[in-house]
Amino acid sequence: MNQQEETLLKQQLWGVLPLLYHLFWDQISWKQQHLIKLLMKTIETGPDANRLYLNPGNSRYGLFANESGKSDIVSIIDTQKDVKVKDIWTGLGPHNVAFDPDGKFAVISTKKENVATLVDTASTDPNDWDVITTDLDSGIQNNGVRWVPSPAALKKALAQN
């Protein structure tokens, strides 16, 4: 298996492996256990890690939401090196992430505040990804998988920065 195939497999299995590990470990063969151990690696992100959202413009990198009511960070993950690149501070309880189709911007909804965070993700270097605003108007307890800000709120936030 080459590096590209392994990365693709990891991305596809990212959310499934922990579930298999915890629920079915005793029910799968030793070969399957060995494959899971080879593919699975723990990456320290933050409390109550929720899900990895891959950037459609550069799927090597993604934003990992740490949805704890006590957390206000998402972690940028390099899926080829399996490491955290850096954290981005958001509103309290980051939950879902939606990238624009080109991957130049990401909106992060929060479960504990009525704001969302707009992040500039245009750079090919994720160390340059940065928050544009943490005050994008939204509803409290945002919980949609495809959450999208209102066009007026997005336009206002971009005009201010």
N, C-alpha and C positions, 0 to 999 in steps of 0.2 A: 504494500500500500504506500503510495507516494504522499508527500506532505500535503498537497492540495486535497487529495481524497480523505486523508485523516482529519484535516481541518473541517471539511464538509460534514463528515460523519459526526464529529464532536458537536458541531453546531446543530445538527439534526437531533442528536440524542441529549443535548444539554439539559432539557427539562425532564427527560424520561429516566436518566440514570439514577438520580437520587430516589425516585419513586421505586424503581426496581430494587435498589439496594435495601431500602427500608421495609418494603412490603413483601418482596418475593425472594429474598436472598437464599433462604433455605429450600426454595422450590425450583431453583434453576441449576443447571449442570455446572460442574467445576470448570468446563471450558467457557461457558457463558460468564461465570464469576471472574475468571482470569481476564477475559476480554474487557469486562466492565472495569476491573482494577487497572488495566492498561490505559483505558480511555478516561477514567475519572481522576480528577485532580481537584483538591480543595483550594479555592482562591478566596482569601480573606477579603470580604467586601464590607459589610456592615450588619447591624442587627436586623433580624427578620427579613433576610434577603428574599425577594419575590420572584424576579424573572429577568432574563437577559433579552434586550431588544436590540437587534442588529441594525446597523446603519445601512440603508439600501444603497447609498452612494459608495460605501466602502465596508463590506461585510466582515472585514477583518476585525473591526472594532464595534463594540456595542455598549449600551448603557444598562447597568444592572441596578434596578430599583430596590432600595432598602426601605420597606414600607412601615417599619415600626412607628408607632405614634411618638416615639422618642428620637427618631432619626430624621435628619434633614439633609441626607446625602444620597447621591447616586454615584456609582463607581463606573469608571470607564475600564472596560476589559479588552485586552488584546487576545483574541481567540486563537491566534497562531502560536503565541508564546505561553498562553494560559496564565497570564499575570494581570494584576490590577495596574493600570497606568497611573490613574489619579482619581481623586474624588471631586465631585461638583456639589456645591451646597445649593439646596432648593428650599421650597416651603416644607413644612412639617408633614411627614408621612408620605414621601414620594411613592406613587403607586404604579401608574402606567406611563408609557412613553410612546409618543407618535412622532415619527420622522416625516418631513415632507418627502415627496417622491424622489427628489434628487439627493436627499441625505444632507442637505446644507443646514437645516434647522431641526431641532427636536423640541417638542413640548412635553413637559413632565407634569402630570396631574398630581394633586396631593389629597390625602384623605382627611387631614386634620385642619386644613385651612381652606379658605375660599379663593385661593389664588393658584396659579400654575406658573411654572418656570419655563422661559424660552431660552434655549441654548444654541449658540452658533457652533455648528458641527461641520462647517465647510472645509476646514483644513484637513489635509491628508495626515497631518501629525496631530494625534489626539491631545497632546500636551498643550496645543493651541486652542482646544475647544473651551469655550468660556460662556458664562451666563450673560445674556443680554438683559434680562429682567426676571425678578421673582414675583412681580406684581401683575401678572396677566390675569385679568378678571375671569373667574370661573365659579362654578357652584361648589358648595361644601360636599364632602364625601364623594369626590369624583371617582368613579369606579369603572368607566368604560374602557374596553379593550382598544377601541378606535377613537378615543377621545380627541376632538379637534376644537381649538378655540374659535370663538366667533370671529369672522373676518374683520369686524370693526375693532375688536380688542387687539388682534394681531397687528393690524395696520397702525394703531395708536402706539403700541410698544415699539415697533420698528422705527417709527417716526421720531420717537424720543431718544433713540440711541444712535 
